[in-house]
Structure formats: C-alpha cells, structure tokens
Amino acid sequence: MAENTTQQTKVSGSAPAQSPSQLPGDNKLWAAAVYIIGILAPLAVLATDKKNDDFLRFHAYQALISQVALWGIAVVLTWFVIGLICFPIIFLAMLYFGYRAYMGEKFLLPVVGEMAEKYAKNQ
C-alpha cells in the first residue's frame, strides 16, 4: 500500500498540525488565489499581515517562485513557438495547484517547493 506523502499544515509556528478542515476558509481561499490570480496575489499576501500564517506564507512563496520561473520559461520559448503551447498548460497547472491549496494541502513542487519552504521559515 502506498504511503500518503502529503504533509499536514501547521497554522502557527509551534502549534500542532491541523487538518485541512480546521483551516479558516479565508486562508484556504487566499492559498488558492496565490496560484490562480497570478503574481500579484502572492505579493499581496507577503505584503500584508496574512504573511503571519505559516500555511499562507509557504503557498505564497511557492506560487511566486514557480510562476516567475514557469512564465519566464514560457515567454522565452514563445520565440520558438513551443511557448504558445506552454501558456495553457501552465494556466491549467496553476488551477490544479490552487485547488490543492484550497483543499488545505501543503505540497512541495519539484525544485521550487524546498526553496519556498526555506524562505517561508526564514520570515
């Protein structure tokens, strides 16, 4: 039987992990928004008092880093026409990540997940 590798969310620094159903609805909505709305939503979370929530801060950093990297790669690839295919794929991926964040999951994306976790813990 495969193990569930999804990590539980911590809402505050030393508090025990809470189940996704215990997260405030506003936090889950913002966690989804940072992936779906674009670069402005993670910046808004990080610039306001919402950055005090560990769950939101992690997702804001992960969304910001992944969006900058993926959209940057897609823009460069548009010179080779391949990038035109990347735009809808990236958008669908961000919708999926937003859904997972809204469900209360703390998931690590390859490469950027560990980086986001490091930045989120240092704040």
Secondary structure, DSSP 8 states (H G I E B T S, - for coil): ------B-B-SSTTS--B-GGGS-HHHHHHHHHHHHT-THHHHHHHHSGGGGSHHHHHHHHHHHHHHHHHHHHHHHHGGGTTHHHHHHHHHHHHHHHHHHHHTT-B---TTHHHHHHHHHHT-
